Amino acid sequence: MKPQLQAPTGAFVGASWAALFIGGGTYLAGVWNAAMQLNEKGYYFTILMYGLFAAVSLQKSVRDKLEGIPVTGIYFGLCWLSLGLSILLLGVGLFNATLDWSEKGFFAMSFLLSLFAAVAVQKNIRDINLLKPDGDTMPMHDEYEKK
């Protein structure tokens, strides 16, 4: 019995995009306004970009595996490693930063909101693309099994 896929509601799609823009925007605004050197600002910006990429890549890999699309173990492991490293690097950076605890919490929460939102946005894009009526969809696992 195949699970039936339903399109995400407009409200969930909108909320996911809003969370991504709010999380990423507030994080970047905090980096911009923080009293730190430019190289530190670059560090926090790079961690955000790395974390977003790792979260989306992991979500895609998990979804591919669920749909029967081949995913190598090394790539799947690297996705998990990258996501964990981005969170660890943020934690180490914030632990050693000369910021107030409220600022550290602000960075941590906006970072985690951004990661969660990026996963939700990626899921929504994939679901909507899969259910497009024009036939421009990604192949399902049955098409891979035929090869």
The first five atom37 places (N, CA, C, CB, O) and aatype in JSON, in Angstrom:
{
  "aatype": [12, 11, 14, 5, 10, 5, 0, 14, 16, 7, 0, 13, 19, 7, 0, 15, 17, 0, 0, 10, 13, 9, 7, 7, 7, 16, 18, 10, 0, 7, 19, 17, 2, 0, 0, 12, 5, 10, 2, 6, 11, 7, 18, 18, 13, 16, 9, 10, 12, 18, 7, 10, 13, 0, 0, 19, 15, 10, 5, 11, 15, 19, 1, 3, 11, 10, 6, 7, 9, 14, 19, 16, 7, 9, 18, 13, 7, 10, 4, 17, 10, 15, 10, 7, 10, 15, 9, 10, 10, 10, 7, 19, 7, 10, 13, 2, 0, 16, 10, 3, 17, 15, 6, 11, 7, 13, 13, 0, 12, 15, 13, 10, 10, 15, 10, 13, 0, 0, 19, 0, 19, 5, 11, 2, 9, 1, 3, 9, 2, 10, 10, 11, 14, 3, 7, 3, 16, 12, 14, 12, 8, 3, 6, 18, 6, 11, 11],
  "atom_mask": [
    [1, 1, 1, 1, 1],
    [1, 1, 1, 1, 1],
    [1, 1, 1, 1, 1],
    [1, 1, 1, 1, 1],
    [1, 1, 1, 1, 1],
    [1, 1, 1, 1, 1],
    [1, 1, 1, 1, 1],
    [1, 1, 1, 1, 1],
    [1, 1, 1, 1, 1],
    [1, 1, 1, 0, 1],
    [1, 1, 1, 1, 1],
    [1, 1, 1, 1, 1],
    [1, 1, 1, 1, 1],
    [1, 1, 1, 0, 1],
    [1, 1, 1, 1, 1],
    [1, 1, 1, 1, 1],
    [1, 1, 1, 1, 1],
    [1, 1, 1, 1, 1],
    [1, 1, 1, 1, 1],
    [1, 1, 1, 1, 1],
    [1, 1, 1, 1, 1],
    [1, 1, 1, 1, 1],
    [1, 1, 1, 0, 1],
    [1, 1, 1, 0, 1],
    [1, 1, 1, 0, 1],
    [1, 1, 1, 1, 1],
    [1, 1, 1, 1, 1],
    [1, 1, 1, 1, 1],
    [1, 1, 1, 1, 1],
    [1, 1, 1, 0, 1],
    [1, 1, 1, 1, 1],
    [1, 1, 1, 1, 1],
    [1, 1, 1, 1, 1],
    [1, 1, 1, 1, 1],
    [1, 1, 1, 1, 1],
    [1, 1, 1, 1, 1],
    [1, 1, 1, 1, 1],
    [1, 1, 1, 1, 1],
    [1, 1, 1, 1, 1],
    [1, 1, 1, 1, 1],
    [1, 1, 1, 1, 1],
    [1, 1, 1, 0, 1],
    [1, 1, 1, 1, 1],
    [1, 1, 1, 1, 1],
    [1, 1, 1, 1, 1],
    [1, 1, 1, 1, 1],
    [1, 1, 1, 1, 1],
    [1, 1, 1, 1, 1],
    [1, 1, 1, 1, 1],
    [1, 1, 1, 1, 1],
    [1, 1, 1, 0, 1],
    [1, 1, 1, 1, 1],
    [1, 1, 1, 1, 1],
    [1, 1, 1, 1, 1],
    [1, 1, 1, 1, 1],
    [1, 1, 1, 1, 1],
    [1, 1, 1, 1, 1],
    [1, 1, 1, 1, 1],
    [1, 1, 1, 1, 1],
    [1, 1, 1, 1, 1],
    [1, 1, 1, 1, 1],
    [1, 1, 1, 1, 1],
    [1, 1, 1, 1, 1],
    [1, 1, 1, 1, 1],
    [1, 1, 1, 1, 1],
    [1, 1, 1, 1, 1],
    [1, 1, 1, 1, 1],
    [1, 1, 1, 0, 1],
    [1, 1, 1, 1, 1],
    [1, 1, 1, 1, 1],
    [1, 1, 1, 1, 1],
    [1, 1, 1, 1, 1],
    [1, 1, 1, 0, 1],
    [1, 1, 1, 1, 1],
    [1, 1, 1, 1, 1],
    [1, 1, 1, 1, 1],
    [1, 1, 1, 0, 1],
    [1, 1, 1, 1, 1],
    [1, 1, 1, 1, 1],
    [1, 1, 1, 1, 1],
    [1, 1, 1, 1, 1],
    [1, 1, 1, 1, 1],
    [1, 1, 1, 1, 1],
    [1, 1, 1, 0, 1],
    [1, 1, 1, 1, 1],
    [1, 1, 1, 1, 1],
    [1, 1, 1, 1, 1],
    [1, 1, 1, 1, 1],
    [1, 1, 1, 1, 1],
    [1, 1, 1, 1, 1],
    [1, 1, 1, 0, 1],
    [1, 1, 1, 1, 1],
    [1, 1, 1, 0, 1],
    [1, 1, 1, 1, 1],
    [1, 1, 1, 1, 1],
    [1, 1, 1, 1, 1],
    [1, 1, 1, 1, 1],
    [1, 1, 1, 1, 1],
    [1, 1, 1, 1, 1],
    [1, 1, 1, 1, 1],
    [1, 1, 1, 1, 1],
    [1, 1, 1, 1, 1],
    [1, 1, 1, 1, 1],
    [1, 1, 1, 1, 1],
    [1, 1, 1, 0, 1],
    [1, 1, 1, 1, 1],
    [1, 1, 1, 1, 1],
    [1, 1, 1, 1, 1],
    [1, 1, 1, 1, 1],
    [1, 1, 1, 1, 1],
    [1, 1, 1, 1, 1],
    [1, 1, 1, 1, 1],
    [1, 1, 1, 1, 1],
    [1, 1, 1, 1, 1],
    [1, 1, 1, 1, 1],
    [1, 1, 1, 1, 1],
    [1, 1, 1, 1, 1],
    [1, 1, 1, 1, 1],
    [1, 1, 1, 1, 1],
    [1, 1, 1, 1, 1],
    [1, 1, 1, 1, 1],
    [1, 1, 1, 1, 1],
    [1, 1, 1, 1, 1],
    [1, 1, 1, 1, 1],
    [1, 1, 1, 1, 1],
    [1, 1, 1, 1, 1],
    [1, 1, 1, 1, 1],
    [1, 1, 1, 1, 1],
    [1, 1, 1, 1, 1],
    [1, 1, 1, 1, 1],
    [1, 1, 1, 1, 1],
    [1, 1, 1, 1, 1],
    [1, 1, 1, 1, 1],
    [1, 1, 1, 1, 1],
    [1, 1, 1, 0, 1],
    [1, 1, 1, 1, 1],
    [1, 1, 1, 1, 1],
    [1, 1, 1, 1, 1],
    [1, 1, 1, 1, 1],
    [1, 1, 1, 1, 1],
    [1, 1, 1, 1, 1],
    [1, 1, 1, 1, 1],
    [1, 1, 1, 1, 1],
    [1, 1, 1, 1, 1],
    [1, 1, 1, 1, 1],
    [1, 1, 1, 1, 1],
    [1, 1, 1, 1, 1]
  ],
  "atom_positions": [
    [[0.85, -1.17, 0.0], [0.0, 0.0, 0.0], [0.9, 1.24, 0.0], [-0.97, 0.0, 1.22], [1.69, 1.44, 0.92]],
    [[0.76, 2.05, -1.03], [1.57, 3.26, -1.15], [0.94, 4.39, -0.36], [1.73, 3.66, -2.63], [-0.28, 4.56, -0.38]],
    [[1.76, 5.17, 0.36], [1.2, 6.33, 1.05], [0.74, 7.37, 0.02], [2.25, 6.95, 2.03], [1.39, 7.57, -1.01]],
    [[-0.37, 8.02, 0.32], [-0.9, 9.02, -0.59], [-0.3, 10.38, -0.23], [-2.45, 9.06, -0.54], [-0.34, 10.8, 0.92]],
    [[0.25, 11.05, -1.23], [0.88, 12.34, -1.03], [-0.14, 13.44, -1.27], [2.09, 12.52, -1.96], [-0.84, 13.44, -2.28]],
    [[-0.22, 14.37, -0.34], [-1.13, 15.5, -0.49], [-0.3, 16.77, -0.59], [-2.12, 15.59, 0.7], [0.76, 16.89, 0.03]],
    [[-0.77, 17.71, -1.36], [-0.08, 18.99, -1.51], [-0.15, 19.75, -0.19], [-0.7, 19.82, -2.67], [-1.17, 19.72, 0.5]],
    [[0.92, 20.44, 0.16], [0.87, 21.25, 1.37], [-0.1, 22.42, 1.18], [2.29, 21.78, 1.73], [-0.26, 22.93, 0.08]],
    [[-0.72, 22.82, 2.25], [-1.67, 23.94, 2.17], [-0.91, 25.24, 1.92], [-2.51, 24.04, 3.46], [0.28, 25.35, 2.22]],
    [[-1.61, 26.19, 1.36], [-1.02, 27.51, 1.13], [-0.54, 28.15, 2.43], [0.0, 0.0, 0.0], [0.47, 28.84, 2.45]],
    [[-1.29, 27.91, 3.5], [-0.91, 28.49, 4.79], [0.42, 27.91, 5.27], [-2.01, 28.23, 5.84], [1.27, 28.64, 5.79]],
    [[0.6, 26.6, 5.1], [1.86, 25.99, 5.54], [3.02, 26.43, 4.67], [1.75, 24.46, 5.52], [4.12, 26.68, 5.17]],
    [[2.8, 26.54, 3.37], [3.85, 27.02, 2.47], [4.24, 28.44, 2.85], [3.39, 26.96, 1.0], [5.42, 28.77, 2.95]],
    [[3.24, 29.29, 3.06], [3.51, 30.68, 3.44], [4.22, 30.79, 4.78], [0.0, 0.0, 0.0], [5.15, 31.57, 4.95]],
    [[3.76, 29.99, 5.74], [4.39, 30.02, 7.07], [5.83, 29.53, 7.0], [3.59, 29.16, 8.06], [6.7, 30.04, 7.71]],
    [[6.1, 28.54, 6.15], [7.47, 28.03, 6.01], [8.39, 29.08, 5.42], [7.48, 26.77, 5.13], [9.49, 29.31, 5.92]],
    [[7.93, 29.73, 4.35], [8.74, 30.8, 3.74], [8.92, 31.96, 4.72], [8.09, 31.3, 2.43], [10.02, 32.52, 4.83]],
    [[7.85, 32.32, 5.43], [7.96, 33.42, 6.41], [8.97, 33.08, 7.5], [6.58, 33.72, 7.03], [9.78, 33.92, 7.89]],
    [[8.92, 31.85, 7.99], [9.87, 31.43, 9.03], [11.3, 31.49, 8.51], [9.54, 30.02, 9.52], [12.21, 31.89, 9.24]],
    [[11.51, 31.08, 7.25], [12.85, 31.13, 6.68], [13.35, 32.56, 6.57], [12.87, 30.46, 5.31], [14.48, 32.86, 6.95]],
    [[12.51, 33.45, 6.06], [12.92, 34.85, 5.92], [13.08, 35.53, 7.28], [11.92, 35.62, 5.08], [14.01, 36.32, 7.47]],
    [[12.2, 35.24, 8.21], [12.29, 35.85, 9.54], [13.53, 35.32, 10.27], [11.01, 35.56, 10.37], [14.3, 36.1, 10.83]],
    [[13.73, 34.01, 10.27], [14.89, 33.42, 10.94], [16.2, 33.89, 10.33], [0.0, 0.0, 0.0], [17.09, 34.36, 11.04]],
    [[16.3, 33.77, 9.0], [17.53, 34.19, 8.33], [17.74, 35.69, 8.41], [0.0, 0.0, 0.0], [18.86, 36.16, 8.62]],
    [[16.66, 36.45, 8.23], [16.76, 37.91, 8.27], [17.17, 38.44, 9.63], [0.0, 0.0, 0.0], [18.02, 39.32, 9.73]],
    [[16.57, 37.89, 10.69], [16.93, 38.36, 12.03], [18.35, 37.94, 12.4], [15.94, 37.82, 13.06], [19.07, 38.69, 13.06]],
    [[18.74, 36.74, 11.99], [20.12, 36.29, 12.23], [21.09, 37.24, 11.54], [20.33, 34.82, 11.73], [22.06, 37.7, 12.16]],
    [[20.85, 37.53, 10.26], [21.75, 38.41, 9.52], [21.72, 39.83, 10.05], [21.38, 38.4, 8.03], [22.75, 40.51, 10.07]],
    [[20.55, 40.3, 10.49], [20.47, 41.63, 11.1], [21.28, 41.67, 12.4], [19.0, 42.02, 11.38], [21.95, 42.66, 12.7]],
    [[21.21, 40.58, 13.15], [22.0, 40.5, 14.38], [23.49, 40.51, 14.08], [0.0, 0.0, 0.0], [24.26, 41.17, 14.79]],
    [[23.9, 39.78, 13.05], [25.32, 39.77, 12.66], [25.74, 41.17, 12.22], [25.58, 38.74, 11.53], [26.81, 41.65, 12.6]],
    [[24.91, 41.81, 11.43], [25.23, 43.14, 10.9], [25.4, 44.15, 12.04], [24.12, 43.62, 9.94], [26.32, 44.98, 12.0]],
    [[24.53, 44.08, 13.04], [24.53, 45.07, 14.12], [25.39, 44.68, 15.32], [23.13, 45.3, 14.59], [25.55, 45.48, 16.24]],
    [[25.94, 43.49, 15.33], [26.74, 43.05, 16.49], [28.05, 43.81, 16.55], [27.01, 41.52, 16.41], [28.64, 44.19, 15.53]],
    [[28.49, 44.02, 17.77], [29.76, 44.7, 17.99], [30.87, 43.66, 17.94], [29.77, 45.46, 19.36], [31.39, 43.22, 18.96]],
    [[31.23, 43.27, 16.71], [32.3, 42.29, 16.52], [33.07, 42.66, 15.26], [31.73, 40.84, 16.43], [32.62, 43.45, 14.44]],
    [[34.23, 42.07, 15.13], [35.06, 42.34, 13.97], [34.46, 41.74, 12.71], [36.48, 41.81, 14.19], [33.62, 40.83, 12.77]],
    [[34.9, 42.26, 11.57], [34.37, 41.8, 10.3], [34.62, 40.32, 10.06], [34.98, 42.61, 9.17], [33.78, 39.63, 9.48]],
    [[35.78, 39.82, 10.5], [36.05, 38.39, 10.31], [35.1, 37.53, 11.15], [37.51, 38.07, 10.68], [34.74, 36.42, 10.73]],
    [[34.69, 38.0, 12.3], [33.72, 37.26, 13.11], [32.35, 37.27, 12.43], [33.61, 37.87, 14.52], [31.64, 36.26, 12.44]],
    [[31.99, 38.4, 11.86], [30.72, 38.48, 11.13], [30.73, 37.51, 9.95], [30.46, 39.93, 10.64], [29.72, 36.85, 9.68]],
    [[31.84, 37.42, 9.28], [31.98, 36.47, 8.17], [31.84, 35.04, 8.64], [0.0, 0.0, 0.0], [31.26, 34.2, 7.95]],
    [[32.39, 34.75, 9.82], [32.3, 33.41, 10.41], [30.83, 33.04, 10.63], [33.08, 33.34, 11.74], [30.4, 31.95, 10.24]],
    [[30.08, 33.93, 11.25], [28.67, 33.64, 11.54], [27.84, 33.57, 10.26], [28.1, 34.69, 12.48], [26.91, 32.76, 10.18]],
    [[28.15, 34.4, 9.27], [27.44, 34.32, 7.99], [27.71, 32.97, 7.32], [27.88, 35.48, 7.06], [26.79, 32.33, 6.82]],
    [[28.97, 32.55, 7.31], [29.34, 31.29, 6.67], [28.68, 30.11, 7.37], [30.86, 31.12, 6.66], [28.25, 29.16, 6.71]],
    [[28.6, 30.15, 8.68], [27.94, 29.07, 9.41], [26.46, 28.98, 9.04], [28.1, 29.28, 10.93], [25.92, 27.88, 8.9]],
    [[25.81, 30.13, 8.89], [24.4, 30.11, 8.49], [24.25, 29.47, 7.11], [23.81, 31.53, 8.49], [23.4, 28.6, 6.91]],
    [[25.07, 29.89, 6.16], [24.96, 29.34, 4.8], [25.27, 27.83, 4.79], [25.92, 30.08, 3.83], [24.59, 27.06, 4.12]],
    [[26.28, 27.43, 5.53], [26.66, 26.02, 5.63], [25.53, 25.22, 6.27], [27.96, 25.85, 6.45], [25.19, 24.13, 5.8]],
    [[24.95, 25.74, 7.33], [23.87, 25.05, 8.02], [22.63, 24.91, 7.15], [0.0, 0.0, 0.0], [22.0, 23.86, 7.13]],
    [[22.28, 25.96, 6.42], [21.11, 25.9, 5.54], [21.32, 24.87, 4.43], [20.83, 27.27, 4.92], [20.42, 24.09, 4.13]],
    [[22.5, 24.87, 3.84], [22.79, 23.9, 2.79], [22.75, 22.48, 3.35], [24.15, 24.18, 2.15], [22.18, 21.58, 2.72]],
    [[23.34, 22.27, 4.51], [23.38, 20.94, 5.11], [21.97, 20.45, 5.45], [24.25, 20.94, 6.37], [21.65, 19.28, 5.23]],
    [[21.13, 21.33, 5.98], [19.77, 20.94, 6.36], [18.95, 20.57, 5.13], [19.07, 22.08, 7.12], [18.23, 19.56, 5.14]],
    [[19.05, 21.37, 4.07], [18.3, 21.07, 2.85], [18.81, 19.79, 2.21], [18.4, 22.25, 1.86], [18.02, 18.97, 1.74]],
    [[20.11, 19.62, 2.19], [20.7, 18.42, 1.6], [20.31, 17.17, 2.36], [22.22, 18.56, 1.55], [20.02, 16.13, 1.76]],
    [[20.3, 17.25, 3.68], [19.88, 16.1, 4.49], [18.41, 15.78, 4.25], [20.13, 16.37, 5.98], [18.04, 14.62, 4.12]],
    [[17.57, 16.81, 4.2], [16.14, 16.57, 3.96], [15.94, 15.91, 2.61], [15.35, 17.89, 4.02], [15.14, 14.98, 2.49]],
    [[16.66, 16.36, 1.61], [16.54, 15.77, 0.27], [17.0, 14.31, 0.29], [17.36, 16.58, -0.75], [16.38, 13.46, -0.34]],
    [[18.08, 14.04, 0.98], [18.59, 12.67, 1.04], [17.63, 11.75, 1.76], [19.94, 12.65, 1.74], [17.41, 10.62, 1.31]],
    [[17.06, 12.2, 2.85], [16.08, 11.39, 3.58], [14.88, 11.12, 2.7], [15.65, 12.1, 4.89], [14.39, 9.99, 2.64]],
    [[14.4, 12.14, 2.03], [13.24, 11.98, 1.16], [13.56, 11.04, -0.01], [12.77, 13.35, 0.63], [12.74, 10.2, -0.37]],
    [[14.75, 11.19, -0.59], [15.15, 10.29, -1.67], [15.13, 8.84, -1.21], [16.54, 10.66, -2.2], [14.62, 7.97, -1.92]],
    [[15.68, 8.59, -0.03], [15.7, 7.21, 0.49], [14.28, 6.68, 0.69], [16.48, 7.15, 1.82], [14.0, 5.52, 0.38]],
    [[13.39, 7.52, 1.21], [12.01, 7.09, 1.42], [11.3, 6.77, 0.11], [11.24, 8.16, 2.17], [10.43, 5.9, 0.07]],
    [[11.68, 7.47, -0.95], [11.05, 7.25, -2.25], [11.77, 6.2, -3.07], [10.99, 8.54, -3.01], [11.39, 5.95, -4.22]],
    [[12.79, 5.57, -2.5], [13.51, 4.52, -3.2], [14.54, 5.02, -4.19], [0.0, 0.0, 0.0], [15.04, 4.25, -5.01]],
    [[14.87, 6.29, -4.13], [15.9, 6.85, -5.0], [17.25, 6.58, -4.34], [15.68, 8.39, -5.26], [17.42, 6.89, -3.16]],
    [[18.19, 6.02, -5.06], [19.47, 5.66, -4.45], [20.22, 6.87, -3.86], [20.36, 4.98, -5.48], [20.35, 7.92, -4.49]],
    [[20.7, 6.68, -2.65], [21.53, 7.68, -1.96], [22.71, 6.9, -1.38], [20.73, 8.47, -0.83], [22.51, 5.94, -0.64]],
    [[23.91, 7.32, -1.7], [25.07, 6.61, -1.16], [25.2, 6.86, 0.33], [26.35, 7.04, -1.89], [24.83, 7.92, 0.84]],
    [[25.72, 5.88, 1.02], [25.92, 6.0, 2.46], [26.88, 7.11, 2.82], [0.0, 0.0, 0.0], [26.69, 7.79, 3.84]],
    [[27.91, 7.3, 2.0], [28.89, 8.35, 2.31], [28.25, 9.74, 2.21], [30.09, 8.26, 1.35], [28.52, 10.61, 3.03]],
    [[27.4, 9.94, 1.2], [26.74, 11.24, 1.06], [25.75, 11.47, 2.2], [26.01, 11.34, -0.29], [25.68, 12.56, 2.76]],
    [[24.99, 10.43, 2.54], [24.03, 10.53, 3.64], [24.76, 10.85, 4.95], [23.22, 9.22, 3.77], [24.31, 11.69, 5.73]],
    [[25.88, 10.18, 5.18], [26.68, 10.46, 6.37], [27.26, 11.86, 6.38], [0.0, 0.0, 0.0], [27.3, 12.52, 7.42]],
    [[27.71, 12.32, 5.21], [28.25, 13.68, 5.12], [27.17, 14.74, 5.37], [28.87, 13.91, 3.74], [27.46, 15.8, 5.93]],
    [[25.95, 14.45, 4.98], [24.85, 15.38, 5.26], [24.65, 15.52, 6.77], [23.54, 14.9, 4.59], [24.53, 16.63, 7.3]],
    [[24.61, 14.38, 7.46], [24.44, 14.42, 8.92], [25.64, 15.1, 9.58], [24.26, 13.0, 9.48], [25.48, 15.91, 10.49]],
    [[26.84, 14.76, 9.11], [28.05, 15.36, 9.67], [28.05, 16.88, 9.47], [29.3, 14.75, 9.02], [28.37, 17.62, 10.39]],
    [[27.68, 17.33, 8.27], [27.66, 18.76, 7.99], [26.65, 19.5, 8.85], [27.36, 18.99, 6.52], [26.94, 20.58, 9.35]],
    [[25.47, 18.92, 9.02], [24.48, 19.57, 9.86], [24.97, 19.65, 11.31], [23.14, 18.81, 9.79], [24.85, 20.68, 11.96]],
    [[25.52, 18.55, 11.8], [26.05, 18.55, 13.16], [27.21, 19.53, 13.33], [0.0, 0.0, 0.0], [27.3, 20.22, 14.35]],
    [[28.09, 19.58, 12.34], [29.22, 20.51, 12.41], [28.76, 21.96, 12.4], [30.18, 20.27, 11.25], [29.32, 22.79, 13.12]],
    [[27.76, 22.28, 11.6], [27.3, 23.66, 11.56], [26.74, 24.08, 12.91], [26.24, 23.85, 10.46], [26.98, 25.2, 13.37]],
    [[25.99, 23.2, 13.55], [25.45, 23.51, 14.88], [26.57, 23.58, 15.91], [24.4, 22.44, 15.31], [26.58, 24.47, 16.76]],
    [[27.51, 22.64, 15.83], [28.65, 22.66, 16.76], [29.49, 23.92, 16.59], [29.52, 21.41, 16.54], [29.89, 24.54, 17.57]],
    [[29.76, 24.29, 15.34], [30.56, 25.5, 15.09], [29.86, 26.75, 15.59], [30.87, 25.63, 13.6], [30.51, 27.67, 16.11]],
    [[28.55, 26.8, 15.43], [27.83, 27.95, 15.99], [27.94, 27.96, 17.51], [26.35, 27.91, 15.57], [28.18, 29.0, 18.11]],
    [[27.76, 26.79, 18.12], [27.87, 26.7, 19.58], [29.24, 27.11, 20.09], [0.0, 0.0, 0.0], [29.34, 27.85, 21.07]],
    [[30.28, 26.63, 19.44], [31.65, 26.99, 19.85], [31.88, 28.49, 19.67], [32.7, 26.19, 19.04], [32.46, 29.15, 20.53]],
    [[31.42, 29.02, 18.54], [31.58, 30.45, 18.29], [30.86, 31.29, 19.32], [0.0, 0.0, 0.0], [31.4, 32.27, 19.82]],
    [[29.63, 30.9, 19.64], [28.87, 31.66, 20.63], [29.43, 31.49, 22.04], [27.41, 31.25, 20.6], [29.41, 32.43, 22.83]],
    [[29.93, 30.32, 22.35], [30.52, 30.09, 23.67], [31.72, 31.01, 23.88], [30.95, 28.62, 23.83], [31.91, 31.56, 24.97]],
    [[32.51, 31.18, 22.85], [33.72, 32.0, 22.95], [33.5, 33.47, 22.63], [34.77, 31.45, 22.04], [34.42, 34.28, 22.8]],
    [[32.32, 33.84, 22.19], [32.04, 35.22, 21.82], [31.89, 36.1, 23.06], [30.76, 35.31, 20.96], [31.5, 35.63, 24.13]],
    [[32.22, 37.37, 22.88], [32.07, 38.33, 23.98], [30.73, 39.04, 23.85], [33.25, 39.37, 23.97], [30.65, 40.27, 23.92]],
    [[29.7, 38.27, 23.66], [28.34, 38.79, 23.54], [27.58, 38.53, 24.84], [27.6, 38.15, 22.33], [27.95, 37.65, 25.62]],
    [[26.52, 39.3, 25.05], [25.64, 39.03, 26.19], [24.92, 37.71, 25.96], [24.62, 40.2, 26.4], [24.77, 37.27, 24.83]],
    [[24.47, 37.09, 27.05], [23.75, 35.83, 26.93], [22.49, 35.98, 26.11], [23.41, 35.28, 28.3], [22.11, 35.06, 25.38]],
    [[21.83, 37.13, 26.21], [20.62, 37.34, 25.42], [20.95, 37.37, 23.92], [19.91, 38.65, 25.85], [20.17, 36.88, 23.11]],
    [[22.09, 37.95, 23.56], [22.5, 37.97, 22.16], [22.86, 36.56, 21.68], [23.7, 38.92, 21.96], [22.53, 36.17, 20.56]],
    [[23.53, 35.82, 22.53], [23.87, 34.44, 22.16], [22.62, 33.61, 21.93], [24.73, 33.79, 23.25], [22.54, 32.84, 20.98]],
    [[21.64, 33.76, 22.81], [20.37, 33.05, 22.64], [19.64, 33.49, 21.38], [0.0, 0.0, 0.0], [19.04, 32.67, 20.69]],
    [[19.71, 34.77, 21.09], [19.1, 35.3, 19.87], [19.71, 34.64, 18.64], [19.27, 36.82, 19.79], [18.98, 34.2, 17.75]],
    [[21.03, 34.57, 18.57], [21.7, 33.94, 17.43], [21.34, 32.46, 17.34], [23.22, 34.11, 17.54], [21.06, 31.95, 16.25]],
    [[21.36, 31.77, 18.46], [21.07, 30.34, 18.45], [19.64, 30.06, 17.98], [21.28, 29.74, 19.85], [19.42, 29.18, 17.16]],
    [[18.68, 30.8, 18.5], [17.28, 30.55, 18.14], [16.97, 30.94, 16.7], [16.36, 31.32, 19.09], [16.25, 30.22, 16.01]],
    [[17.51, 32.06, 16.23], [17.25, 32.44, 14.84], [17.95, 31.47, 13.88], [17.72, 33.88, 14.58], [17.44, 31.22, 12.79]],
    [[19.1, 30.94, 14.28], [19.8, 29.94, 13.46], [18.97, 28.66, 13.36], [21.19, 29.63, 14.06], [18.76, 28.14, 12.27]],
    [[18.49, 28.17, 14.49], [17.7, 26.94, 14.49], [16.36, 27.12, 13.76], [17.46, 26.47, 15.92], [15.89, 26.2, 13.09]],
    [[15.75, 28.29, 13.9], [14.52, 28.57, 13.16], [14.8, 28.53, 11.66], [13.94, 29.95, 13.57], [13.99, 28.0, 10.9]],
    [[15.91, 29.08, 11.25], [16.28, 29.08, 9.82], [16.48, 27.66, 9.3], [17.55, 29.91, 9.6], [16.04, 27.33, 8.2]],
    [[17.16, 26.82, 10.09], [17.38, 25.44, 9.66], [16.06, 24.69, 9.52], [18.29, 24.71, 10.67], [15.83, 24.01, 8.52]],
    [[15.2, 24.82, 10.51], [13.91, 24.15, 10.46], [13.1, 24.64, 9.26], [13.13, 24.39, 11.76], [12.5, 23.85, 8.54]],
    [[13.08, 25.95, 9.06], [12.3, 26.53, 7.97], [12.84, 26.08, 6.61], [12.31, 28.05, 8.05], [12.07, 25.83, 5.69]],
    [[14.16, 25.98, 6.49], [14.75, 25.54, 5.22], [14.31, 24.12, 4.89], [16.29, 25.62, 5.28], [14.05, 23.8, 3.73]],
    [[14.22, 23.26, 5.89], [13.75, 21.89, 5.68], [12.28, 21.9, 5.26], [13.93, 21.04, 6.97], [11.9, 21.17, 4.34]],
    [[11.47, 22.72, 5.91], [10.05, 22.79, 5.57], [9.85, 23.33, 4.16], [9.29, 23.66, 6.58], [9.01, 22.82, 3.41]],
    [[10.6, 24.36, 3.79], [10.49, 24.93, 2.45], [10.9, 23.9, 1.4], [11.35, 26.21, 2.31], [10.23, 23.75, 0.38]],
    [[11.99, 23.18, 1.66], [12.45, 22.15, 0.72], [11.4, 21.05, 0.56], [13.79, 21.53, 1.19], [11.15, 20.58, -0.55]],
    [[10.79, 20.65, 1.66], [9.74, 19.62, 1.61], [8.57, 20.12, 0.79], [9.28, 19.23, 3.02], [8.04, 19.39, -0.05]],
    [[8.15, 21.35, 1.02], [7.02, 21.91, 0.28], [7.31, 21.99, -1.22], [6.67, 23.29, 0.82], [6.47, 21.65, -2.04]],
    [[8.5, 22.44, -1.56], [8.88, 22.53, -2.97], [8.84, 21.15, -3.61], [10.28, 23.17, -3.13], [8.35, 20.98, -4.73]],
    [[9.36, 20.18, -2.91], [9.39, 18.82, -3.45], [7.98, 18.25, -3.61], [10.23, 17.91, -2.55], [7.66, 17.64, -4.63]],
    [[7.14, 18.45, -2.6], [5.77, 17.95, -2.68], [5.0, 18.62, -3.81], [5.05, 18.18, -1.35], [4.3, 17.94, -4.57]],
    [[5.12, 19.93, -3.93], [4.41, 20.65, -4.98], [4.9, 20.22, -6.35], [4.57, 22.17, -4.81], [4.1, 20.02, -7.26]],
    [[6.22, 20.06, -6.5], [6.78, 19.64, -7.78], [6.32, 18.23, -8.14], [8.32, 19.69, -7.72], [6.05, 17.94, -9.31]],
    [[6.23, 17.38, -7.15], [5.82, 15.99, -7.39], [4.36, 15.9, -7.84], [6.02, 15.17, -6.13], [3.99, 15.0, -8.59]],
    [[3.55, 16.83, -7.38], [2.12, 16.79, -7.68], [1.7, 17.71, -8.82], [1.34, 17.14, -6.45], [0.51, 17.89, -9.05]],
    [[2.67, 18.28, -9.53], [2.32, 19.17, -10.64], [1.51, 18.42, -11.68], [3.59, 19.77, -11.28], [1.87, 17.3, -12.05]],
    [[0.43, 19.02, -12.17], [-0.38, 18.33, -13.17], [0.23, 18.35, -14.57], [-1.75, 18.96, -13.23], [-0.2, 17.59, -15.43]],
    [[1.21, 19.19, -14.81], [1.77, 19.3, -16.16], [2.76, 18.19, -16.48], [2.44, 20.62, -16.33], [3.34, 18.17, -17.57]],
    [[2.96, 17.27, -15.56], [3.83, 16.14, -15.83], [5.31, 16.42, -15.59], [0.0, 0.0, 0.0], [6.13, 15.53, -15.76]],
    [[5.65, 17.63, -15.21], [7.04, 17.99, -14.97], [7.39, 17.65, -13.52], [7.29, 19.51, -15.26], [7.55, 18.54, -12.69]],
    [[7.5, 16.36, -13.24], [7.75, 15.91, -11.88], [9.03, 15.11, -11.82], [6.57, 15.08, -11.36], [9.58, 14.69, -12.84]],
    [[9.48, 14.91, -10.61], [10.64, 14.05, -10.4], [10.18, 12.6, -10.48], [11.33, 14.34, -9.02], [9.04, 12.3, -10.12]],
    [[11.02, 11.68, -10.95], [10.62, 10.27, -11.04], [10.45, 9.66, -9.65], [11.66, 9.47, -11.83], [11.16, 9.99, -8.71]],
    [[9.5, 8.78, -9.57], [9.26, 8.06, -8.32], [10.1, 6.79, -8.3], [7.74, 7.73, -8.15], [10.74, 6.44, -9.29]],
    [[10.09, 6.1, -7.18], [10.94, 4.93, -7.01], [10.63, 3.82, -8.02], [10.8, 4.4, -5.61], [11.52, 3.05, -8.38]],
    [[9.38, 3.72, -8.47], [9.03, 2.68, -9.45], [9.85, 2.83, -10.74], [7.53, 2.74, -9.77], [10.24, 1.83, -11.34]],
    [[10.09, 4.06, -11.15], [10.85, 4.29, -12.38], [12.3, 3.89, -12.19], [10.75, 5.76, -12.8], [12.95, 3.48, -13.14]],
    [[12.82, 4.01, -10.97], [14.2, 3.6, -10.7], [14.32, 2.08, -10.66], [14.69, 4.21, -9.39], [15.34, 1.51, -11.05]],
    [[13.26, 1.44, -10.18], [13.3, -0.02, -10.07], [13.27, -0.68, -11.44], [12.14, -0.53, -9.23], [13.75, -1.8, -11.6]],
    [[12.71, 0.0, -12.45], [12.65, -0.55, -13.79], [14.01, -0.58, -14.47], [11.69, 0.24, -14.63], [14.22, -1.36, -15.4]],
    [[14.93, 0.25, -14.02], [16.24, 0.36, -14.66], [17.15, -0.78, -14.28], [16.91, 1.67, -14.31], [18.29, -0.84, -14.74]]
  ]
}
